[in-house]
Structures are given as structure tokens and as C-alpha cells.
């Protein structure tokens, strides 16, 4: 089973002082799944790690990512159309571009599991390919 990685999960995993670090670490250690990192998540998480934990921490994150089996998934023009639909449909909820891109990729790849601490955005969206997302942790 595949799982998509979101910014909040990756940041908490990188920041050992984050209150959710142990929860994300437990999930990362126990999860048997192919991990998919949506490309739009990468600059967002790198910015957060670099600005809050330092440039060295960001480089360590990138080195670990490069050495991992994590798949990097870009967006295409069909995804961009779906992202725009999601941003329009959920404009009152103010879902951001990165979350909408993650949802579009999940729909295209038929992924139902998202690793995130952002339960609000991912729980209010009604995905096209399933009734709801399984959100971990």
C-alpha cells in the first residue's frame, strides 16, 4: 500500500523537539508502505526545516531523502486543473496549493493514506477515488 507524505509529518519527523516527533517516528518505523513525496511538498518542508532548524538540518533531510526509497511525484497539467477545482470548491476552508496538489496526486495515483498532522484540510475534502483519506498518525 502507498502513502503520501505531507509537510507537517516530515517537519515533525525532522525536528526532535517537535511535540509530534515521537508519533511521526513511530509511524515511520512501523509503516509498511511505499512512500510518495509530492514535489510541491519538498520546497515547503525544506523552507521550514532550514528556517527553523538550520541549513545543516535541511541538507541532512535532503541527503536522507536521496538515500531513501521514497518516490518523488510531480504534478502534471491534469493535476493543475484538479488543484484549481479543489482550491475553488474549498475556498471557504482556505486549503492551500500544496495540500490541493497532494490531494490531486492521491486521486491520480489511487492513494488513500496520507501521512500528515494537518487533519483539518485532508478530512474535509471528499476525494474522487475513495470515501475519505486514512490520515496517520
N, CA, C and O of each residue as an XYZ file, in Angstrom:
548
protein
N       0.846     -1.186      0.000
C       0.000      0.000      0.000
C       0.887      1.243      0.000
O       1.922      1.279      0.665
N       0.475      2.249     -0.744
C       1.212      3.502     -0.832
C       0.719      4.511      0.195
O      -0.413      4.425      0.672
N       1.568      5.456      0.525
C       1.198      6.559      1.414
C       1.881      7.829      0.917
O       3.049      7.811      0.528
N       1.135      8.927      0.936
C       1.686     10.225      0.552
C       2.207     10.961      1.772
O       1.594     10.918      2.839
N       3.319     11.625      1.619
C       3.941     12.387      2.695
C       3.536     13.858      2.596
O       3.539     14.436      1.509
N       3.191     14.452      3.726
C       2.854     15.869      3.772
C       3.899     16.613      4.599
O       4.656     16.015      5.363
N       3.918     17.916      4.428
C       4.902     18.790      5.065
C       4.938     18.625      6.580
O       6.011     18.451      7.159
N       3.787     18.676      7.219
C       3.748     18.648      8.685
C       4.347     17.362      9.240
O       5.036     17.393     10.260
N       4.098     16.248      8.594
C       4.644     14.965      9.029
C       6.167     14.977      8.901
O       6.878     14.597      9.832
N       6.658     15.413      7.749
C       8.104     15.425      7.518
C       8.815     16.393      8.452
O       9.905     16.102      8.944
N       8.198     17.545      8.693
C       8.838     18.501      9.598
C       8.929     17.923     11.013
O       9.984     17.993     11.644
N       7.833     17.356     11.511
C       7.846     16.783     12.862
C       8.841     15.637     12.954
O       9.458     15.433     13.999
N       8.999     14.902     11.888
C       9.969     13.815     11.862
C      11.401     14.362     11.960
O      12.258     13.755     12.602
N      11.650     15.502     11.323
C      12.997     16.097     11.317
C      13.335     16.842     12.601
O      14.502     16.924     12.985
N      12.321     17.386     13.266
C      12.547     18.213     14.456
C      12.357     17.372     15.715
O      11.228     17.089     16.114
N      13.449     16.980     16.328
C      13.378     16.114     17.510
C      12.732     16.801     18.708
O      12.355     16.129     19.669
N      12.596     18.130     18.670
C      11.945     18.844     19.769
C      10.454     19.089     19.508
O       9.749     19.593     20.383
N       9.979     18.742     18.331
C       8.564     18.919     17.990
C       7.719     17.983     18.855
O       8.093     16.831     19.074
N       6.589     18.474     19.341
C       5.735     17.662     20.230
C       5.175     16.425     19.533
O       4.728     15.492     20.201
N       5.193     16.405     18.204
C       4.694     15.260     17.451
C       5.807     14.363     16.905
O       5.544     13.422     16.155
N       7.039     14.660     17.283
C       8.172     13.903     16.743
C       8.045     12.405     17.011
O       8.191     11.602     16.089
N       7.781     12.026     18.227
C       7.708     10.596     18.572
C       6.571      9.900     17.835
O       6.725      8.764     17.387
N       5.428     10.575     17.706
C       4.288      9.990     16.977
C       4.658      9.726     15.522
O       4.375      8.653     14.988
N       5.290     10.704     14.886
C       5.655     10.529     13.477
C       6.754      9.476     13.332
O       6.757      8.698     12.378
N       7.671      9.461     14.273
C       8.742      8.473     14.239
C       8.181      7.062     14.384
O       8.612      6.150     13.679
N       7.225      6.874     15.290
C       6.585      5.559     15.461
C       5.909      5.099     14.179
O       6.031      3.939     13.785
N       5.196      6.011     13.531
C       4.530      5.664     12.267
C       5.564      5.336     11.204
O       5.434      4.333     10.502
N       6.589      6.172     11.078
C       7.619      5.951     10.056
C       8.318      4.609     10.249
O       8.636      3.931      9.272
N       8.558      4.226     11.484
C       9.239      2.962     11.772
C       8.354      1.748     11.525
O       8.850      0.693     11.127
N       7.056      1.882     11.754
C       6.163      0.729     11.685
C       5.432      0.583     10.350
O       4.868     -0.473     10.064
N       5.441      1.610      9.557
C       4.673      1.606      8.316
C       5.313      0.717      7.261
O       6.504      0.820      6.970
N       4.501     -0.145      6.707
C       4.940     -0.963      5.585
C       4.182     -0.439      4.372
O       3.056     -0.851      4.093
N       4.821      0.468      3.668
C       4.186      1.107      2.516
C       5.250      1.752      1.661
O       6.341      2.072      2.132
N       4.918      1.938      0.405
C       5.769      2.741     -0.464
C       5.421      4.197     -0.205
O       4.256      4.587     -0.278
N       6.430      4.997      0.094
C       6.197      6.398      0.406
C       6.362      7.250     -0.847
O       7.300      7.079     -1.626
N       5.417      8.172     -1.014
C       5.419      9.067     -2.163
C       5.470     10.501     -1.644
O       4.646     10.911     -0.827
N       6.449     11.253     -2.133
C       6.584     12.652     -1.758
C       6.148     13.520     -2.933
O       6.834     13.569     -3.954
N       5.010     14.207     -2.799
C       4.616     15.142     -3.849
C       5.661     16.256     -3.957
O       6.026     16.860     -2.949
N       6.132     16.524     -5.150
C       7.166     17.536     -5.358
C       6.800     18.890     -4.737
O       7.689     19.547     -4.196
N       5.532     19.346     -4.787
C       5.229     20.636     -4.157
C       5.491     20.675     -2.644
O       5.659     21.754     -2.075
N       5.525     19.519     -2.000
C       5.819     19.469     -0.562
C       7.294     19.780     -0.299
O       7.634     20.359      0.733
N       8.154     19.401     -1.220
C       9.602     19.495     -0.992
C      10.095     20.908     -0.679
O      10.788     21.076      0.324
N       9.780     21.936     -1.476
C      10.273     23.271     -1.108
C       9.671     23.794      0.192
O      10.324     24.522      0.939
N       8.420     23.416      0.456
C       7.776     23.872      1.684
C       8.461     23.287      2.919
O       8.755     24.013      3.869
N       8.715     21.985      2.907
C       9.353     21.363      4.065
C      10.814     21.795      4.183
O      11.318     21.963      5.293
N      11.499     21.977      3.052
C      12.887     22.453      3.103
C      12.957     23.859      3.688
O      13.854     24.161      4.475
N      12.021     24.713      3.310
C      11.983     26.057      3.876
C      11.786     25.999      5.389
O      12.505     26.662      6.136
N      10.818     25.211      5.840
C      10.550     25.122      7.282
C      11.747     24.566      8.047
O      12.146     25.115      9.074
N      12.312     23.486      7.547
C      13.466     22.898      8.236
C      14.626     23.876      8.237
O      15.255     24.085      9.275
N      14.921     24.478      7.098
C      16.040     25.416      7.014
C      15.857     26.634      7.889
O      16.796     27.063      8.560
N      14.648     27.203      7.895
C      14.422     28.427      8.667
C      14.311     28.172     10.167
O      14.639     29.049     10.966
N      13.861     27.008     10.551
C      13.662     26.723     11.977
C      14.770     25.886     12.596
O      15.087     26.055     13.774
N      15.358     24.994     11.827
C      16.367     24.083     12.374
C      17.762     24.334     11.828
O      18.744     23.816     12.360
N      17.855     25.131     10.764
C      19.152     25.477     10.202
C      19.435     24.788      8.876
O      18.830     23.777      8.518
N      20.373     25.380      8.176
C      20.739     24.904      6.842
C      21.298     23.482      6.889
O      21.035     22.684      5.990
N      22.060     23.166      7.921
C      22.622     21.816      8.062
C      21.531     20.765      8.204
O      21.629     19.683      7.625
N      20.490     21.082      8.974
C      19.372     20.146      9.145
C      18.657     19.929      7.818
O      18.246     18.812      7.504
N      18.512     20.988      7.047
C      17.872     20.853      5.745
C      18.708     19.965      4.821
O      18.161     19.120      4.112
N      20.010     20.150      4.826
C      20.874     19.325      3.992
C      20.827     17.860      4.438
O      20.825     16.961      3.596
N      20.790     17.611      5.754
C      20.664     16.236      6.253
C      19.357     15.613      5.772
O      19.325     14.458      5.347
N      18.272     16.400      5.846
C      16.982     15.919      5.372
C      17.079     15.515      3.898
O      16.618     14.439      3.517
N      17.675     16.374      3.074
C      17.793     16.081      1.642
C      18.682     14.868      1.380
O      18.389     14.067      0.492
N      19.755     14.726      2.139
C      20.619     13.551      1.991
C      19.875     12.273      2.345
O      19.986     11.268      1.642
N      19.116     12.311      3.437
C      18.343     11.133      3.839
C      17.258     10.813      2.810
O      17.002      9.646      2.514
N      16.632     11.841      2.275
C      15.621     11.644      1.246
C      16.240     11.009      0.004
O      15.684     10.064     -0.555
N      17.380     11.523     -0.422
C      18.049     10.992     -1.615
C      18.462      9.536     -1.431
O      18.467      8.770     -2.395
N      18.808      9.144     -0.205
C      19.234      7.774      0.069
C      18.056      6.833      0.323
O      18.245      5.619      0.403
N      16.866      7.368      0.448
C      15.691      6.547      0.767
C      15.038      5.983     -0.492
O      15.429      6.306     -1.614
N      14.042      5.140     -0.282
C      13.262      4.582     -1.385
C      12.032      5.433     -1.702
O      11.178      5.024     -2.489
N      11.942      6.600     -1.096
C      10.794      7.476     -1.309
C      10.698      7.880     -2.777
O      11.684      8.284     -3.393
N       9.495      7.762     -3.319
C       9.258      8.166     -4.703
C       8.896      9.639     -4.740
O       8.113     10.114     -3.917
N       9.461     10.356     -5.684
C       9.123     11.763     -5.872
C       8.094     11.847     -6.981
O       8.298     11.303     -8.066
N       6.987     12.528     -6.712
C       5.886     12.598     -7.678
C       5.601     14.040     -8.047
O       5.240     14.853     -7.196
N       5.765     14.348     -9.322
C       5.494     15.702     -9.799
C       4.017     15.834    -10.168
O       3.263     14.861    -10.177
N       3.635     17.066    -10.470
C       2.271     17.308    -10.916
C       2.288     17.536    -12.421
O       3.289     17.968    -12.992
N       1.161     17.237    -13.045
C       1.039     17.471    -14.477
C      -0.118     18.440    -14.730
O      -0.718     18.953    -13.785
N      -0.427     18.687    -15.995
C      -1.470     19.663    -16.323
C      -2.853     19.213    -15.852
O      -3.671     20.040    -15.451
N      -3.110     17.937    -15.899
C      -4.394     17.435    -15.387
C      -4.474     17.677    -13.882
O      -5.526     18.054    -13.365
N      -3.360     17.458    -13.182
C      -3.320     17.752    -11.743
C      -3.577     19.233    -11.497
O      -4.307     19.592    -10.573
N      -2.983     20.093    -12.319
C      -3.195     21.536    -12.146
C      -4.671     21.906    -12.278
O      -5.168     22.762    -11.546
N      -5.358     21.270    -13.200
C      -6.795     21.513    -13.341
C      -7.532     21.072    -12.078
O      -8.398     21.787    -11.574
N      -7.184     19.902    -11.577
C      -7.837     19.396    -10.366
C      -7.488     20.262     -9.163
O      -8.348     20.516     -8.320
N      -6.250     20.715     -9.070
C      -5.842     21.607     -7.975
C      -6.704     22.859     -7.980
O      -7.196     23.290     -6.937
N      -6.882     23.433     -9.148
C      -7.702     24.635     -9.256
C      -9.153     24.354     -8.846
O      -9.780     25.174     -8.176
N      -9.681     23.198     -9.247
C     -11.036     22.809     -8.841
C     -11.135     22.712     -7.317
O     -12.091     23.206     -6.719
N     -10.148     22.077     -6.700
C     -10.151     21.929     -5.247
C     -10.039     23.280     -4.549
O     -10.743     23.539     -3.573
N      -9.151     24.141     -5.052
C      -8.990     25.467     -4.452
C     -10.280     26.272     -4.557
O     -10.624     27.028     -3.649
N     -10.989     26.105     -5.669
C     -12.267     26.790     -5.853
C     -13.354     26.171     -4.971
O     -14.072     26.881     -4.267
N     -13.463     24.857     -5.016
C     -14.506     24.154     -4.265
C     -14.382     24.362     -2.756
O     -15.391     24.472     -2.060
N     -13.165     24.414     -2.256
C     -12.933     24.540     -0.818
C     -12.353     25.909     -0.456
O     -11.592     26.027      0.505
N     -12.708     26.932     -1.216
C     -12.151     28.273     -0.991
C     -12.520     28.821      0.391
O     -11.735     29.561      0.982
N     -13.684     28.477      0.908
C     -14.070     28.928      2.253
C     -13.167     28.324      3.322
O     -12.954     28.926      4.374
N     -12.647     27.159      3.054
C     -11.768     26.475      4.014
C     -10.319     26.895      3.877
O      -9.487     26.578      4.728
N     -10.020     27.611      2.800
C      -8.684     28.138      2.543
C      -7.622     27.037      2.452
O      -6.515     27.185      2.970
N      -7.971     25.941      1.792
C      -6.984     24.897      1.521
C      -5.894     25.507      0.656
O      -6.186     26.259     -0.273
N      -4.643     25.189      0.955
C      -3.555     25.796      0.196
C      -3.149     24.939     -1.002
O      -3.604     23.807     -1.167
N      -2.286     25.512     -1.826
C      -1.848     24.861     -3.051
C      -1.209     23.498     -2.783
O      -1.519     22.525     -3.470
N      -0.327     23.421     -1.799
C       0.402     22.183     -1.543
C      -0.558     21.069     -1.131
O      -0.418     19.937     -1.594
N      -1.526     21.368     -0.273
C      -2.498     20.347      0.120
C      -3.367     19.932     -1.065
O      -3.653     18.747     -1.239
N      -3.785     20.894     -1.877
C      -4.590     20.573     -3.060
C      -3.781     19.720     -4.041
O      -4.323     18.802     -4.655
N      -2.500     20.017     -4.189
C      -1.640     19.216     -5.072
C      -1.495     17.799     -4.536
O      -1.523     16.835     -5.301
N      -1.342     17.677     -3.242
C      -1.227     16.358     -2.622
C      -2.503     15.554     -2.860
O      -2.441     14.362     -3.161
N      -3.646     16.197     -2.727
C      -4.927     15.522     -2.959
C      -5.056     15.103     -4.427
O      -5.490     13.988     -4.717
N      -4.683     15.985     -5.343
C      -4.760     15.663     -6.775
C      -3.874     14.460     -7.111
O      -4.274     13.581     -7.874
N      -2.683     14.428     -6.542
C      -1.775     13.302     -6.771
C      -2.353     12.030     -6.152
O      -2.283     10.957     -6.752
N      -2.916     12.149     -4.964
C      -3.530     10.986     -4.316
C      -4.644     10.412     -5.193
O      -4.753      9.197     -5.356
N      -5.452     11.280     -5.743
C      -6.540     10.821     -6.606
C      -5.995     10.135     -7.857
O      -6.448      9.052     -8.227
N      -5.031     10.766     -8.499
C      -4.461     10.194     -9.723
C      -3.778      8.858     -9.468
O      -3.892      7.931    -10.270
N      -3.071      8.762     -8.353
C      -2.326      7.531     -8.030
C      -3.162      6.518     -7.247
O      -2.686      5.428     -6.929
N      -4.408      6.882     -6.938
C      -5.315      5.995     -6.187
C      -4.776      5.682     -4.784
O      -4.903      4.560     -4.295
N      -4.178      6.686     -4.152
C      -3.629      6.544     -2.804
C      -4.672      7.043     -1.808
O      -5.243      8.120     -1.981
N      -4.913      6.261     -0.776
C      -5.912      6.636      0.233
C      -5.295      7.030      1.574
O      -5.990      7.548      2.448
N      -4.000      6.789      1.740
C      -3.333      7.052      3.022
C      -2.420      8.268      2.901
O      -1.589      8.350      1.997
N      -2.590      9.219      3.838
C      -1.754     10.418      3.854
C      -1.111     10.552      5.224
O      -1.790     10.485      6.249
N       0.197     10.742      5.234
C       0.929     10.948      6.476
C       1.020     12.449      6.702
O       1.771     13.150      6.024
N       0.246     12.926      7.661
C       0.156     14.360      7.920
C      -0.335     14.606      9.335
O      -0.967     13.746      9.949
N      -0.034     15.789      9.840
C      -0.606     16.253     11.096
C      -1.734     17.244     10.809
O      -2.415     17.707     11.723
N      -1.918     17.559      9.540
C      -2.924     18.515      9.089
C      -4.240     17.786      8.827
O      -4.649     17.613      7.679
N      -4.880     17.372      9.883
C      -6.110     16.593      9.759
C      -7.248     17.416      9.168
O      -8.093     16.880      8.451
N      -7.276     18.700      9.460
C      -8.404     19.535      9.038
C      -8.583     19.527      7.523
O      -9.644     19.159      7.019
N      -7.553     19.929      6.810
C      -7.683     20.034      5.355
C      -7.961     18.691      4.703
O      -8.821     18.592      3.827
N      -7.256     17.673      5.113
C      -7.402     16.382      4.455
C      -8.671     15.640      4.876
O      -9.101     14.718      4.183
N      -9.266     16.024      5.984
C     -10.503     15.354      6.395
C     -11.751     16.019      5.831
O     -12.799     15.377      5.761
N     -11.675     17.281      5.428
C     -12.876     17.929      4.881
C     -13.057     17.669      3.386
O     -14.169     17.784      2.871
N     -11.986     17.324      2.692
C     -12.065     17.093      1.250
C     -12.675     15.721      0.978
O     -12.345     14.729      1.627
N     -13.566     15.700      0.006
C     -14.141     14.446     -0.460
C     -13.371     14.009     -1.702
O     -13.622     14.520     -2.794
N     -12.440     13.074     -1.550
C     -11.663     12.638     -2.709
C     -12.547     11.910     -3.729
O     -13.581     11.342     -3.378
N     -12.128     11.936     -4.973
C     -12.891     11.294     -6.049
C     -12.783      9.774     -6.035
O     -13.684      9.086     -6.516
N     -11.713      9.254     -5.501
C     -11.419      7.826     -5.638
C     -11.735      6.989     -4.407
O     -11.585      5.767     -4.436
N     -12.169      7.627     -3.334
C     -12.494      6.889     -2.106
C     -13.429      7.773     -1.260
O     -13.621      8.953     -1.552
N     -13.996      7.177     -0.219
C     -14.915      7.934      0.635
C     -14.196      8.974      1.477
O     -14.722     10.062      1.716
N     -12.986      8.636      1.928
C     -12.210      9.535      2.776
C     -10.764      9.074      2.773
O     -10.457      7.951      2.372
N      -9.877      9.957      3.226
C      -8.471      9.600      3.358
C      -8.233      8.973      4.722
O      -8.843      9.362      5.718
N      -7.334      7.993      4.747
C      -6.815      7.481      6.011
C      -5.651      8.384      6.370
O      -4.668      8.475      5.635
N      -5.774      9.055      7.517
C      -4.777     10.043      7.931
C      -3.988      9.479      9.116
O      -4.560      9.103     10.139
N      -2.676      9.430      8.956
C      -1.797      8.942     10.024
C      -0.788     10.025     10.361
O      -0.409     10.741      9.433
N      -0.323     10.221     11.550
C      -0.720      9.452     12.730
C      -2.062      9.892     13.291
O      -2.527      9.336     14.285
